[in-house]
Amino acid sequence: MFKKILIANRGEIALRIVRACRELGIKTLAVYSEADEQSLHVQLADEAICIGGPQAMDSYLKADQIISAAEIANVDAIHPGYGFLSENAKFAEQCETCKIKFIGPRSSTIRMMGDKAVARETVKSYKVPVIPGSDGTVANATQGLKVANQIGFPVIIKAVSGGGGRGMRVAHNAVAFSKEFDSARMEAEKAFGDGSLYVEKYIESPRHIEFQLLADSRGNVIHLGERDCSVQRRHQKVVEEAPSPFLTPDLRKKMGRATIKAAESCGYENAGTVEYLVDKHGDFYFIEMNTRIQVEHGVTEEVTGIDLIKEQILIAAGEPLKYSQKDIQINRHSIEVRVCAEDPANNFAPSPGEIGLYYAPGGHGVRIDSHAYGGYKISPYYDSMISKVITYGKTREIAIDRMIRALSEYLIRGIKTNIGFNKAILQDPTFRNGDATTSYIEEFMSRTPTEVFTNEEVK
Ligand code: ADP
């Protein structure tokens, strides 16, 4: 087993990894930027090394600095968390060259699945359904339009290197296509340094349903059921839950089987997620694979009782999976809400600053994963998520009521948050009925007066 792990991340996920390592008796090394000296992950890790300036480019994305820190501190493995270098095949390869175990899949798998057009072709060859679209990338707008005419409008133009909902544009007709194509290319070039695009049929109001999988180094693969992440704002997840209120046992079985095949198609190892869109007829289509731990992994942990971060570490250390598919029983419901330092009254603009009073909810069936505390300064340099509230209970209704109760207890003074917005969603009949699709938030916002979710006092 590893003796010391470097955590190449920050915020709540760095803290989450410190906690898993503590329980496994593994020492931790935190790396941090000058802006994060007071961060909880730095304070709670066994050792810490400052790796550069506040901008991610100068610290958390500096592969060479991180590898140097790993060598100086003599660590055995690096956990990349999510975001930053977690899906960077070059970084994983550097770790492989330096004989430091990268806690994730092999660099060749990351490379294959990191190109969404290649990923589509790879899983398709294993009979996993993909959305009708171009075979690989399209060279220009003319070629893209030809594909769009073949598959029929509306279509979605997507960046092969895309992530975080960027580099994606919907075109409803041929006239709009070229303009949207150019915008997608420009956005993708700016965000990912890669303007390669592909075209897919646009599915109207689908569900976003993803399956968590675990694969060990000996070829054993299992899935841990699904998460429904249909509640999204600008293609970014806001509320996630497990199991999905939409899936039937039959569809779950089919999607579970497809998930195992997707993992096999790329020789997957470690924890991963296969994302699908499901249309109103219950037809499902692969959209991408995330080759890392995800923000919303906690809901799966709460319904299966399996600690995914520990499993990642054990798999990376060469241990075989302790579970077979039939051991995975799901008999609870869990919901996660992402609490962000942002202002719903001001188009969700980030709201960095110092937290004054801070009181986090607790009690039966409530889990808080957060690096925030009273007096903590939320930096403008990073993601605005400051806490994940996860509730669980025997039924979906209990988990929802518990979430509303938990959000009502949360006190975060000094900055704006989306707590009131999240609470309004949890109270909304469409969500409560389990009817939310990816168009839900837009529809919810158009019929809900802003005052409902901009009130600082959420009680
Ligand atoms: P990213 O990697 O940027 O998160 P994804 O491919 O995972 O992009 O898609 C993110 C979201 O965008 C999906 O959950 C869905 O809401 C929307 N989306 C993506 N592809 C399609 C499509 N073909 N039809 C409809 N919506 C889509």
Residues whose N, C-alpha, C, O or C-beta is under 5 A from the ligand:
A	BS01	ADP	I131 I156 G162 G163 G164 G165 R166 E200 K201 Y202 I203 H208 H235 I287 E288 T438
